[in-house]
Amino acid sequence: MKQDDMFASRGVENATALRALEEAARRLSVEVRYENLRDDDVNISSGMCQMKGGMIVIIDKRLDTEHRWRALAAAIRHISSESQVFLPPLARELIEKV
């Protein structure tokens, strides 16, 4: 079964996945921002950066909900694996599978 089908077969909607991952980011003290990353001169994509001592994930707000949650899961993946913070099971599963 393909990864996309796995979440769909469990009835996990994209909006639910995104909310679970936004909650996981909050628990990990990671700020999530949705910004317009369009720039004709520079190739900019969603990702994580460190600013003023805190971690921030910036996601292109032009992305659809599925691509938003996938970008967020990929960005916080390495933090969650090192953290002792409890993450909801759905968020943990999404992070591990992306």
Secondary structure, DSSP 8 states (H G I E B T S, - for coil): --HHHHHHHTT--HHHHHHHHHHHHHHTTEEEEEE----SSS----EEEEETTEEEEEEETTS-HHHHHHHHHHHHHHHHHH--S---HHHHHHHHH-
